[in-house]
């Protein structure tokens, strides 16, 4: 019986640690915004009330994006930033992530240094390593 409990405990611990390492940003945009504000970042938190998509720029819209949080921290040590996009479903997030991953992969190693992109469920994020960490 003790052996079964020990094995179950180890499996549970591995599962918790895996989730902690993979989920870099919160699934809730308001929580991500609060974390960034607490870390001193200038934050924008934009939500599309109709679910048709958040306008990302003059021409760009991420299909199915229902919220976007951005954070920027400017200091004498440099600039840190992060953009987190929240999608209606994982398929839209996967498609958007594939696009930005292709662009990221084309960057030189020097340009990639200190930068991080990722996807977790319905969330896609990109930014500096410190920016992503601050959002979490």
C-alpha positions in Angstrom: 0.0 0.0 0.0 2.8 2.4 0.9 4.4 1.7 -2.5 1.2 2.6 -4.4 0.9 5.9 -2.4 4.6 6.7 -3.0 4.2 6.2 -6.8 1.0 8.2 -6.9 2.7 11.0 -5.0 5.6 11.1 -7.4 3.3 11.1 -10.4 1.3 14.0 -8.9 4.5 15.9 -8.2 5.8 15.5 -11.7 2.4 16.7 -13.1 2.4 19.8 -10.9 6.0 20.7 -11.8 5.3 20.2 -15.5 2.3 22.6 -15.3 4.4 25.1 -13.4 7.2 25.0 -16.0 4.9 25.1 -19.1 2.3 27.6 -18.1 4.4 30.8 -18.3 1.5 33.3 -18.5 -1.9 33.3 -16.7 -4.9 32.1 -18.6 -6.8 35.2 -17.4 -5.8 38.5 -19.1 -6.8 40.6 -16.0 -4.4 38.5 -13.9 -1.5 38.9 -16.4 -2.2 42.7 -16.5 -2.2 42.9 -12.6 1.1 40.9 -12.5 2.7 43.3 -15.0 1.5 46.4 -13.2 2.8 45.0 -9.9 6.2 44.6 -11.5 6.2 48.2 -12.7 5.3 47.7 -16.3 3.1 50.1 -18.4 0.2 47.9 -19.3 -2.6 47.9 -21.9 -5.4 45.4 -21.6 -7.7 45.3 -24.6 -10.7 43.0 -25.0 -13.0 42.4 -28.0 -16.5 42.3 -26.6 -18.0 40.7 -29.7 -15.3 38.0 -30.0 -14.4 38.9 -33.7 -10.9 39.8 -33.0 -8.6 42.4 -31.4 -7.1 44.8 -33.9 -3.3 44.5 -33.6 -2.2 47.3 -35.8 -3.2 49.3 -38.8 -4.0 46.2 -40.9 -3.4 43.2 -38.8 -6.0 41.2 -36.8 -5.3 37.9 -35.1 -8.3 35.7 -36.1 -10.2 34.7 -33.0 -8.2 36.9 -30.6 -10.6 38.1 -27.9 -8.1 39.9 -25.6 -4.5 41.2 -25.7 -2.3 42.3 -22.8 0.9 44.2 -23.4 3.5 45.4 -20.9 6.6 47.5 -21.3 9.2 48.4 -18.7 11.8 51.0 -19.5 14.7 51.5 -17.2 18.4 52.5 -17.4 19.2 48.7 -17.6 17.1 48.4 -20.8 13.6 47.7 -22.0 11.6 44.7 -21.2 8.3 43.9 -22.9 5.6 41.2 -23.5 2.5 40.8 -25.6 0.0 38.1 -24.6 -2.9 37.2 -27.0 -6.0 35.3 -25.8 -8.0 33.3 -28.3 -11.5 31.9 -28.5 -10.1 28.4 -29.1 -6.9 26.5 -29.2 -7.0 26.0 -33.0 -6.9 29.8 -33.6 -4.1 30.1 -31.1 -2.2 27.3 -32.8 -2.5 28.9 -36.2 -1.3 32.3 -34.9 1.6 30.7 -33.0 2.7 28.9 -36.2 2.8 32.3 -38.0 4.9 34.0 -35.3 7.1 31.0 -34.8 8.0 30.9 -38.5 9.0 34.6 -38.2 10.9 34.1 -35.0 12.8 31.1 -36.5 14.0 33.4 -39.3 15.7 35.7 -36.9 19.5 35.6 -36.3 20.6 34.1 -33.0 21.6 37.6 -31.8 18.1 38.8 -32.4 16.6 35.9 -30.6 18.8 36.3 -27.5 16.7 37.2 -24.4 13.5 36.8 -26.3 10.8 34.2 -25.8 7.6 33.0 -27.6 5.2 30.3 -26.7 1.7 28.9 -26.6 -0.3 27.5 -23.8 -3.8 26.3 -24.7 -5.7 29.4 -26.0 -2.9 31.8 -25.1 0.1 33.0 -27.3 2.8 35.2 -25.9 6.0 36.9 -27.1 8.5 39.2 -25.5 11.6 39.4 -23.5 12.3 36.6 -21.1 11.9 39.1 -18.2 8.7 40.4 -19.6 7.2 36.9 -19.9 8.3 36.0 -16.4 6.8 39.2 -15.0 3.4 38.4 -16.5 3.3 35.0 -14.9 
